[in-house]
């Protein structure tokens, strides 16, 4: 079976505006969901950003919530995710035990303060 995994920045969104500029992108995702293909959006951005800028627009174009059964949005390099439930609400999840090691945080702090 085919599955579609889309990066968000520069693939679904315009690199300059950081928004979906072409509604056809949403239409193509919806067509594939209706055919039963699994769809995933993958980004380093937060799920909140993804929900506001992508998922809410996608939901507004759909009346049959059942197409989202094979849909997931993944954010923050896999630490967060969102699904769209039977009421067309976005449900968020996260891995609490996934974090950047302290030594990397300290090194980054030193680099930023220099």
Order of alpha helices (4+ residues) and beta strands (2+ residues): beta-alpha-beta-alpha-alpha-beta-beta-beta-alpha
